[in-house]
Amino acid sequence: MKLSGALSTFLFTSQCRFSYSWSAVSTKKKMASSSSTSLPAERVAFSKYEGLGNDFILIDDRDKMDPSLTPEQSAKMCNRNFSVGADGVIFALQPPNSDEYDFKMRIYNSDGSEPEMCGNGIRCLAQFLADLGETPPDGGYRIDTLAGTIIPTMDSEGGMITVDMGEPELIGSKVPCTLEPNFEGDSIVEQTLTLDDGKEFKVSAVSMGNPHCIIFVDDLDNDIDFENDGPALECHSAFPAKTNVEFVQVISSNHLKMKVWERGAGPTLACGTGTCALVVAAIRAGKIPDTSEGPCCVTLPGGDLFIEWRKENNKIYMTGPGTFSFSGMADLK
């Protein structure tokens, strides 16, 4: 069959383009193959843990003062399509002062940013240390973090971990948040915040060593546009260090339900520091009574955490699991 001139030209041009493209790809493959043959990919040993679905890669750096991976390498390991996959990478490090601390914790989020602390993460770190054979001292591990000293203790019978999370920071400017203080002690409780699109929220600002923006709603399923409101609030100019965002529904006097948009990680199944912050915010806003009669249960997408804000020392205690998933070796691509 005879082809028209136009069709012949089209097919010839397409074939040439295809041939050129394939040749370029083949060359790249050969270069990559040659490079990988002469320079084997570095590998790193890891263990995977999760706290109510908030999952982490744990690295044993107890012989080091600083993380063995860069933020960029950590972000690549957190990629769920091309590597291990996680919400963050946590490093168990030598403490700066062994008289004051047992270990040091550093964490990189899945986007490579570094938060001050992570509640679910430190429970996973405590379980990781126990699994490595580090016997918890009396009173629990003393962990040096960018948010100060945090002390997790192990429950040998129930498999739960209780963490002394320290005192909440309630002064708005120290969260930090630039909204006008409207509550005792220069704090911010259900203050109006307006997004660029004109949407308004009543927000409370609390720091647990990292900033939190807490918003109470009547219905978590219908009152928020989570995928849009979360990132818009995270990066709002009222929070100069960005912020974690907790949307909260009051179920009863000792039961809250939440969804979290984590700073640097996006939607996660749980946030330990967020549960502490929202219980504080709920008590101060009069949504629930104090926890003197027992802990408040906070239901997250990944499960329940139990929070106490103790009057005698102004500290917050969080109880929940830290669970081993698997361990292995990963290429640092």
C-alpha positions in Angstrom: 0.0 0.0 0.0 1.3 3.4 -1.0 1.6 6.0 1.8 0.9 9.6 1.3 3.8 12.0 1.5 2.6 13.7 4.7 2.0 10.4 6.5 5.5 9.1 5.4 7.1 12.2 6.7 5.2 11.9 10.0 6.3 8.3 10.5 9.9 9.0 9.6 10.1 12.0 12.0 8.5 10.0 14.8 10.9 7.1 14.3 13.9 9.5 14.4 12.6 11.1 17.6 12.0 7.8 19.2 15.5 6.6 18.2 17.1 9.7 19.6 15.2 9.5 22.9 16.0 5.8 23.3 19.7 6.4 22.6 19.8 9.1 25.3 18.1 6.9 27.8 20.4 4.0 27.0 23.4 6.1 27.5 22.1 7.3 30.9 21.5 3.8 31.9 25.0 2.7 30.9 26.4 5.7 32.9 24.4 4.8 35.9 25.3 1.2 35.6 29.0 2.1 35.3 28.8 4.5 38.3 27.0 2.0 40.5 29.6 -0.7 39.6 32.6 1.4 40.6 30.9 3.2 43.5 28.5 0.9 45.4 25.6 2.7 47.1 26.1 3.4 50.8 23.8 1.4 53.0 22.3 2.3 56.4 20.9 0.0 59.0 17.5 1.1 60.3 14.5 0.0 62.4 10.9 1.0 61.8 8.6 1.9 64.6 5.1 3.5 64.8 3.1 5.3 67.5 -0.6 4.9 66.6 0.4 4.9 62.9 2.7 7.9 63.1 5.7 6.0 61.7 9.4 6.6 62.0 12.8 5.3 60.9 15.1 4.8 63.9 18.9 5.1 63.5 21.3 3.8 66.1 23.8 6.6 66.4 24.7 6.1 70.1 28.4 6.4 69.2 27.9 9.8 67.6 27.1 13.3 68.7 25.3 14.3 65.5 23.0 12.5 63.0 24.8 10.2 60.5 22.3 11.3 57.8 21.7 14.7 56.3 18.2 16.2 56.2 18.2 15.5 52.4 19.1 11.8 52.9 16.5 11.5 55.6 13.8 13.0 53.4 14.7 10.4 50.6 14.4 7.5 53.1 11.0 8.8 54.1 9.7 8.6 50.5 7.1 5.8 50.5 7.4 5.0 46.8 11.2 4.9 46.5 12.6 4.0 49.9 11.5 2.8 53.4 8.8 5.4 53.9 8.0 7.3 57.2 6.8 10.5 58.7 10.3 11.2 59.9 13.8 9.8 60.8 14.9 9.7 64.5 18.5 9.4 65.7 19.5 8.0 69.0 22.7 9.9 69.9 25.2 10.4 72.6 24.1 13.0 75.1 26.0 16.3 75.5 26.4 15.7 79.2 26.1 12.1 80.6 25.5 13.5 84.1 22.3 15.2 83.0 21.1 13.0 80.1 21.1 9.4 79.1 20.7 10.0 75.3 20.0 12.7 72.8 17.2 12.7 70.2 17.2 14.5 66.9 14.5 14.1 64.2 14.1 15.1 60.6 10.6 15.3 59.1 9.7 13.7 55.8 10.4 17.1 54.1 13.9 17.4 55.6 12.9 20.1 58.2 13.8 19.6 61.8 11.2 19.9 64.6 12.0 20.6 68.2 10.4 17.4 69.5 7.8 14.7 68.6 5.7 13.0 71.2 4.9 9.9 69.3 8.5 9.8 68.1 10.0 9.9 71.6 7.9 6.9 72.7 9.2 5.0 69.6 12.7 6.1 70.6 12.2 4.8 74.1 11.1 1.4 72.8 14.0 1.4 70.3 16.5 2.0 73.1 14.9 -0.8 75.3 15.0 -3.2 72.3 18.7 -2.3 71.9 19.3 -3.5 75.4 19.5 -0.2 77.1 17.9 -0.8 80.5 15.8 2.2 81.5 17.2 4.0 84.6 15.0 4.5 87.7 12.6 7.3 86.7 13.0 6.7 83.0 15.4 7.7 80.2 16.5 11.3 80.3 16.4 12.4 76.7 18.0 15.7 75.5 15.8 17.3 72.8 15.7 20.7 71.1 12.6 21.2 73.3 14.5 20.5 76.5 14.7 17.4 78.7 11.9 14.8 78.0 11.6 11.7 80.2 9.8 8.5 78.9 9.1 5.6 81.3 8.3 2.1 80.3 5.3 0.0 81.5 6.7 -3.5 81.6 3.3 -5.1 82.0 1.0 -3.2 79.6 3.5 -2.3 76.9 2.6 1.4 77.2 5.0 4.3 77.6 4.4 7.4 79.7 6.3 10.5 78.8 6.9 13.5 81.0 6.4 16.1 78.3 7.3 19.1 80.6 5.3 22.3 81.0 3.3 23.9 78.2 4.3 27.3 76.9 1.2 29.6 77.0 2.5 33.0 76.3 1.5 33.8 72.7 4.7 35.5 71.6 6.8 32.5 72.8 4.7 29.9 71.0 5.5 31.8 68.7 2.2 33.4 67.5 1.7 37.1 66.6 -2.1 37.2 67.1 -3.3 39.7 69.8 -3.2 38.0 73.2 -6.8 37.8 74.6 -6.4 35.6 77.7 -4.7 35.7 81.1 -0.9 35.7 81.0 -0.6 37.2 77.4 -1.9 33.9 76.0 -4.1 33.2 73.0 -7.4 31.3 73.5 -9.9 31.1 70.7 -8.7 34.3 69.0 -9.8 35.1 65.5 -7.5 34.2 62.6 -8.3 35.0 59.0 -7.0 33.1 56.0 -6.1 34.8 52.7 -9.4 33.6 51.3 -11.4 35.3 54.0 -12.2 32.2 56.0 -12.1 32.7 59.8 -11.1 30.4 62.6 -11.0 30.7 66.4 -7.6 29.5 67.3 -5.7 28.7 70.5 -1.9 28.8 70.5 0.2 26.4 72.7 3.8 25.3 72.5 5.0 21.9 73.7 8.5 22.9 72.6 7.0 23.1 69.1 4.1 25.4 68.1 0.5 24.3 67.9 -2.7 25.9 66.5 -5.8 24.3 68.0 -9.2 24.8 66.5 -12.5 23.4 68.0 -15.2 22.3 65.7 -18.6 20.7 66.1 -18.1 18.1 63.4 -14.6 17.0 62.2 -16.1 15.4 59.0 -18.1 18.4 57.8 -16.8 21.6 59.4 -13.4 21.8 57.8 -11.7 21.5 54.5 -8.8 19.5 55.9 -6.6 19.3 52.8 -6.8 23.1 52.2 -7.3 24.5 55.7 -4.4 22.5 57.1 -1.6 23.8 54.9 -3.0 27.3 54.9 -2.9 27.4 58.7 0.5 25.7 58.9 2.1 28.5 56.9 0.0 31.4 58.1 2.0 34.6 58.9 0.6 34.6 62.4 2.9 31.6 63.1 6.4 32.8 62.1 7.9 29.4 62.7 5.0 27.7 61.0 2.8 25.5 63.2 1.2 22.1 63.7 -2.6 22.3 63.3 -5.1 20.3 65.4 -8.8 20.3 64.6 -10.7 19.0 67.6 -14.2 17.8 68.4 -15.4 17.4 72.0 -17.0 14.0 72.5 -17.5 14.2 76.2 -15.9 15.8 79.4 -13.0 13.4 79.2 -12.9 12.5 75.5 -11.6 14.5 72.5 -11.3 13.5 68.9 -8.8 15.2 66.6 -7.3 15.4 63.1 -3.8 16.8 62.7 -1.9 18.5 60.0 1.7 18.3 61.1 4.3 21.0 60.3 6.7 19.5 57.8 4.8 16.3 57.4 1.2 17.0 56.4 -1.6 14.7 57.4 -0.4 12.1 60.0 -2.3 9.4 61.9 -1.2 10.8 65.3 0.7 13.6 67.0 1.8 13.3 70.6 2.8 16.9 71.3 -0.5 17.9 69.5 -2.6 15.8 71.9 -0.9 17.5 74.9 -1.4 21.0 73.4 -5.1 20.4 72.6 -6.0 19.1 76.1 -4.4 22.2 77.6 -6.3 24.4 75.1 -9.6 22.5 75.8 -9.2 23.0 79.6 -8.4 26.7 79.2 -11.3 27.3 76.8 -13.7 25.6 79.2 -14.4 22.8 76.8 -13.5 20.1 79.4 -12.7 20.1 83.1 -9.2 19.6 84.3 -7.6 16.2 84.4 -7.5 15.9 88.3 -10.1 13.1 88.1 -8.1 11.1 85.5 -6.5 11.4 82.1 -8.3 12.7 79.0 -8.6 10.2 76.2 -7.8 11.8 72.8 -8.8 9.7 69.8 -6.7 10.2 66.7 -7.0 8.5 63.3 -4.4 6.0 64.5 -5.8 5.3 67.9 -6.0 6.7 71.5 -3.6 8.6 73.7 -4.1 9.5 77.3 -3.2 12.9 78.6 -2.9 14.4 82.1 -2.1 18.0 82.9 -1.0 17.8 86.6 -1.6 20.9 88.8 1.1 20.0 91.3 3.9 20.6 88.9 2.2 22.1 85.8 3.6 19.2 83.7 1.8 17.2 81.0 2.0 13.4 80.9 1.3 11.4 77.8 0.6 7.7 77.7 0.5 5.5 74.6 2.4 2.8 72.6 5.6 2.7 70.7 5.6 -0.4 68.5 8.3 -2.1 66.5 7.4 -2.8 62.8 10.6 -4.2 61.1 14.3 -3.6 60.5 16.6 -3.8 57.6 19.2 -2.1 55.3 18.4 0.8 53.0 20.5 2.2 50.1 21.2 5.9 50.4 20.2 6.8 46.9 
